[in-house]
Amino acid sequence: MGKMVYLMGKSSTGKDTVYKKLLEKEELGLKKIVPYTTRPIRVGEKQGEEYFFTDEEGFQKLLACGKVVEARAYHTYHGLWRYFTVDDGNIDLENHNYIIIGTLESYVKTAKYFGKEKVLPILLEVDDGLRLQRALDRERSQENPKYQELCRRFLADAEDFSEERQKEAGITLKFSNENLEKCLSDIESYLLRCK
């Protein structure tokens, strides 16, 4: 039976980097699950790589068909942005291991949908000062930086990833990503033990 590695963390904890590095490790045998979003595509992103980009109408159609596993809505400074996972026929936990990036909220819903024993939570942590610097550096590289949204996200993370919510979600193991190589080694060791 396969497992789904559920990678989580506050904004700018390095989820995308860790995700890509874990996918490269052949011994883990991970396939990616590409989530969906209605937010605008960022510079450097490609359709079907980081996300499947759609609009509100596309989300509503998938929801009506019963294909949405979990969904989150954020009222941003730029309008309503949805992030969601779709059971689009590409997830076969009987035969494969997968990796996906999400939030505590989406982890809980996904574990309920597929079964908690099949979904392994990986929570990344980074000092808030370092996270803020990483977020600023990333936003500066965008053609049209959205600093207000960066601030909203940064502040919302404090509530979304509070100790209380982590406890409610059953998260007991956390991985520091202030040193990428050590973080990857710790996660890989953990995943190989869980096989």
ZAGUDREN-316769 format. One record per residue: residue in three letters; x, y, z of N, C-alpha, C in turn. Coordinates in pm, whole numbers, plus 32768, in hexadecimal, padded with zeros to 4 digits. Example, Ala and Ser with C-alpha at 12.3 -4.5 7.8 and 13.67 -1.06 7.14 Angstrom:
% ZAGUDREN-316769
Ala85277DC7830C84CE7E3E830C85287EB6830CSer85057F1F82C485577F9682CA850A80038313
//
This chain:
% ZAGUDREN-316769
Met80537F8A80008000800080008058807C8000Gly803380E37FB2807F815E7FA9805F81C08018Lys80B18227802180A08292808380A183188039Met8062837B807980658403804880B3845780ADVal812484908082817384E880D68135857280CBTyr810A85A8813E80C38628813F811F8692817ALeu815B86E3812481BD87488149817887CB816CMet819387FE81E5814F8877821681B388D38258Gly81898950826981D989B182B281A68A3C8293Lys81CC8A9882E981A88B2482D181E68B53824ESer81BA8BC5821D81F18BF981A082888C0E81AFSer82D08BF2814483618C06813C83B18BAE819CThr837F8B3681B983CD8AD58206841C8A7981AAGly84118A8F8127845E8A3F80C8841689C48096Lys839389C5809C834589508073836289297FE2Asp8364898B7F87837C896C7EFA8405892C7EE4Thr846B895F7F2684F289287F1884F8889A7F4EVal84C488857FC784C487FF80048474879E7FADTyr840387CB7F7D83AE877A7F2483FD87497EAALys844087A47E66848C87807DEE84FE87207E0ELys8544873A7E7C85B586E37EA3858586567EC8Leu8513864B7F0E84DF85C77F3284B1857A7EB6Leu847885C17E56844F857F7DD984C785447D8FGlu853C85837D9B85B585557D5785EF84D67D95Lys85CC84B87E11860684457E5885BE83C47E2CGlu8600837C7DD285C383047D96859D829C7DFEGlu85EC82907E6A85CF822A7ECF854A82417F16Leu851782BD7F10849582DA7F4D842282B87EEEGly843B82B87E6E83D582927E0C835782E77E11Leu8368836A7E1D82F583C47E2982C883FC7DA2Lys824684007D90820984437D1C81C584C07D51Lys81BB85267CFD817D85A07D2E80E685A37D15Ile80A185E07D73801486017D63801286987D4CVal7FDD86C17CDE7FD987507CBE7F5387887CEBPro7F5587E57D4D7ED788227D7A7EA6888A7D15Tyr7E3188BD7D2F7DF189207CDA7DE789A57D24Thr7DE38A127CDA7DCF8A967D177D8A8AF47CB5Thr7D468B587CEE7D0A8BC07C9B7D5F8C407CA2Arg7DCF8C3E7CEA7E238CB67CF17E6E8CC77C6DPro7E9C8D437C527EE88D597BD67F6D8D0E7BD8Ile7F998CE77B6580198CA37B57808A8D077B72Arg80F28CD97BBB81658D2E7BDA81D08D1D7B6FVal822B8D7E7B6A829C8D777B0E82E98CF67B2AGly83058CAA7AC183528C2E7ACE82FD8BB27AE2Glu827E8BC17B0282278B4D7B1381F28B1F7A8CLys81D38A9D7A84819C8A637A09811E8A167A29Gln80BD8A1F79D2803E89D679E1805B894179F1Gly802489057A5B803588767A7180B4884F7AB8Glu810988AF7AD8818588927B22816D88AA7BB7Glu816989287BE1814F89487C6E80BB89387C8ETyr806789667C317FD689607C3F7F96894E7BB5Phe7F1889227BB97EC089327B467E7689B57B61Phe7E878A167B0A7E488A997B1C7DC28A997AD6Thr7D5B8AC37B207CD58AC87AEA7C928B487B1DAsp7C118B537B077BC78BC77B397B558B967B91Glu7B048BF27BC17A968BCF7C1B7A338B707BD7Glu7A198B867B5879BD8B2E7B0F79F48AA07B08Gly7A788A937AF07AB68A0F7AEC7AAE89C97B72Phe7AC38A147BDF7AB689DB7C657A2989A97C7DGln79C689FB7C5D793A89D67C74791389597C26Lys7944894A7BAD792788D37B5C796088557B9ELeu79DD885B7BCD7A1B87E97C1179D387C77C92Leu79AA882E7CDB7961881B7D5778DB87D67D3DAla789488037CD6781287C97CB3781E87377C89Cys789187127C5078A986877C2578D8862F7C99Gly78E986687D10791586197D8479A885F37D7FLys79F9863D7D377A87861A7D277AE486667D86Val7AB186C67DD27B0587167E2B7B1986CC7EB0Val7B9686A97ECF7BB886637F4B7BB486C57FC0Glu7BF0873A7FAD7BF387A380137C0788277FCBAla7BD68891800A7BE389167FCE7BF1897F803BArg7C4289E4801F7C548A5680787C3E8AD58028Ala7C018B3780667BE98BB880237C298C268074Tyr7C718C7E802F7CB48CEE80717C848D708032His7C558DC980877C2B8E4C80587CA68EA6805EThr7CE88EB57FEB7D658EFE7FE47D4C8F8F7FBCTyr7DB68FDB7FBA7DAE90667F8B7D90906C7EF6His7D9A8FFB7EB37D868FF57E227D0B8FA37DFBGly7CB68F887E5D7C3C8F3B7E437C418EB27E84Leu7BDB8E627E687BD08DDB7EA07C2D8D7D7E56Trp7C858D397EA07CDD8CD37E677CBC8C4F7EAAArg7CA88BE97E597C8D8B637E8C7D058B087E6FTyr7D1F8AAF7ECE7D828A457EBC7D3889C47EDCPhe7D49895E7E887CFD88E47EA07D3F886A7E60Thr7D1D87F67E977D4D87767E647CD987317E1FVal7CF786F47DAE7C8F86B47D5E7CAE86207D4DAsp7C4B85CC7D627C58853D7D467C3A852E7CB1Asp7CA285487C617C91854E7BCF7CBC84CD7B89Gly7CC784607BD57CEB83DF7B9A7D8183C67B97Asn7DD084257BC87E6284187BC47E9E83EA7C4AIle7E4A83CB7CAC7E7C839F7D2F7E57830C7D43Asp7EBE82B67D487EAB82267D597EFE81F87DD1Leu7EC582067E487F0D81E37EC37F1B814D7ED9Glu7EDF80FE7E857EF4806E7E8F7F7C80467E57Asn7FAF80957DF88029806E7DB1809A80D37DB4His8082814E7DE280EA81B67DD980F0820A7E58Asn816482497E6C817882AD7ED6817783367E96Tyr813F83987EDE812E841E7EA7816184867F09Ile817285007ED5819485737F28814085E97EFAIle811386387F5A80C386AF7F3D80E3871A7FA5Ile80D187977F7F80E388077FDC8058883A8002Gly8045885680847FC4888B80B07FCF88D38135Thr7F5E88E581767F55892781F87F2888C28260Leu7F2888EA82DE7EF2889483477E618870832AGlu7E1388D483047D8688BF82E67D74885B8274Ser7DC1886C820A7DB3881281987DE5878681B9Tyr7E4D877D820F7E7E86FA823B7E0F86AD8282Val7DCC86F082E07D6286AE832E7CF5867982D1Lys7CCB86CB82727C6086A282157C8E863181B9Thr7D0B8639818C7D3F85D281327D50854D817CAla7D81855381F97D9184D9824A7D09849A8265Lys7CA384EC82787C1C84B7828B7BEA8474820BTyr7C0784B081997BD8847D81177C1C83F980F3Phe7CA283F381007CEC837C80D57D08831A8146Gly7CFC834781C47D1D82F482387D9F83258277Lys7D9A834182F87E0E837B833D7E8A83228334Glu7E76829F832E7EE9824483287F33824D82A2Lys7EF48289823E7F32829481B97F75831B81A2Val7F60837B81FD7F93840381E87FF784268257Leu8076843D822F80E1845B828D80FB84F28293Pro80E28533830580F985C4830E818D85E58322Ile81BE864582D58246867A82E38237871182F6Leu82508742836F824287CF838E82CC88118396Leu82E48873833E836288BC833C835989368397Glu83C7895483DB83CE89CA8430844B8A1B8410Val843F8AA0841884AE8AFD840384958B75845DAsp85008BAF849484F78C2884E584A98C938498Asp844F8CDB84DC83FA8D3E849A84498DAC8453Gly84B88DD9848C85098E40844A85428E1083C6Leu85738D9683C485A88D5B834885388D4782E2Arg84C38D1B831184508D0A82B6842A8D8D8275Leu84238DF782C583FD8E7A829084618EAA8227Gln84E28E96824185488EBF81DF853A8E6F815EArg85238DED816A85108D9980F284968DC880A3Ala842A8DE880EA83AF8E1380A783C68E97805ELeu840C8EF5809D84298F75805D84808F627FE1Asp84E58F0D7FEC853D8EF37F7984ED8EB97F04Arg84958E5C7F2284448E1E7EB783E68E847E78Glu83A68ED47ECC83448F347E9883888F9F7E43Arg84008FCA7E6A844A902D7E1B84688FFB7D8FSer84748F787D7E84968F3F7CFB841E8F3A7C9CGln83A58F557CD0832D8F517C7D83228FD27C2AGlu82E68FC67BB582D2903B7B5F827E90A57BA5Asn821590777BEA81BD90D17C3681B6909F7CC6Pro821590C77D1A821490977DA4819190B77DECLys816490597E3D80E790697E87810990667F1DTyr814290D47F4D817090DA7FD780FF90D3803CGln808C910C801C801B9105807A7FF19073808EGlu7FEE902780227FC88F9A802D80318F4C807ALeu80B08F6D8067811B8F2D80B281058F438148Cys80E68FBE816E80CF8FDD81FC80548F958232Arg7FE78F9281E47F6E8F4D820F7F8C8EB98228Arg7FD58E7A81CA7FF68DEC81D4804E8DD2824EPhe80B28E288260810F8E1682CE80C68E1A8354Leu806D8E79836580218E8683E17FBB8E1583F2Ala7F7C8DEC83857F1A8D7F838B7F5B8CFB83B4Asp7FDA8CE9838F80218C6D83B280278C568449Ala80328CC2849680398CB485287FBF8C6C855EGlu7F4A8C8C85277ECF8C4985527EC18BC08510Asp7ED98BBB848C7EC48B3E84417F1D8ACD8473Phe7F978AEE84A27FF58A8884D180108A958566Ser7FAE8AC285B17FBF8AD086437FD98A478681Glu80198A4986F6803489CB873D7FB3897D8756Glu7F4889C687777EC6898687917E94893D8714Arg7E9C897E86A07E6F893E86257EC888C985FEGln7F4888D586177FA2886485FB7F7C87EC8651Lys7F5F880786CF7F37879C872B7EB4875C86FFGlu7E5187AF86D97DD0877C86AA7DE18723862EAla7E41874585D97E5A86F9855D7EAD867B8577Gly7EDF866B85F27F2E85F586147FBF85FF85E8Ile7FF1867A85D4807B868D85A980D5868A8624Thr812F862B8628818C86208698821D862B866CLeu8237861485EC82BE861685B782CE868D8559Lys833786DD857083518754851F83E1875084F0Phe83FA878E847D847F878D844184AF881D842CSer852188408469855B88C58458859A88CE83CDAsn857A893B838485B4894F82FF860C89CC82FCGlu865B89DE836586BC8A4A8362873E8A1B8323Asn87538997832187C2895882D9878488F0827DLeu8780890F81FA873988BB819A876B882B8197Glu87ED881781958822878E818C87FB87398205Lys88038773827C87DD872882F48747870C82F3Cys86F8876F82CA8667875E82C2864486EA8264Leu868086EA81EE86658680818C868F85F781C1Ser870285F1820287328573823A86D3853F82A5Asp86A4859982FC86488570836785C3853E832CIle8590858482C98511855B828B852184D68243Glu858D84C881F785A3844B81AE85AD83D4820ESer85F783E3827A8602837782DE857A83538316Tyr852A83B7833584A483A0836A844C83558305Leu844F8381828783F983438221842482B28206Leu84A68298820684D4821081EF84AB81B48262Arg84A681EA82DC8476819A834E83E1817D8344Cys839781D68303830581C782F882DA816D8285Lys833681438231831180F181BC82D3806E81E4
//
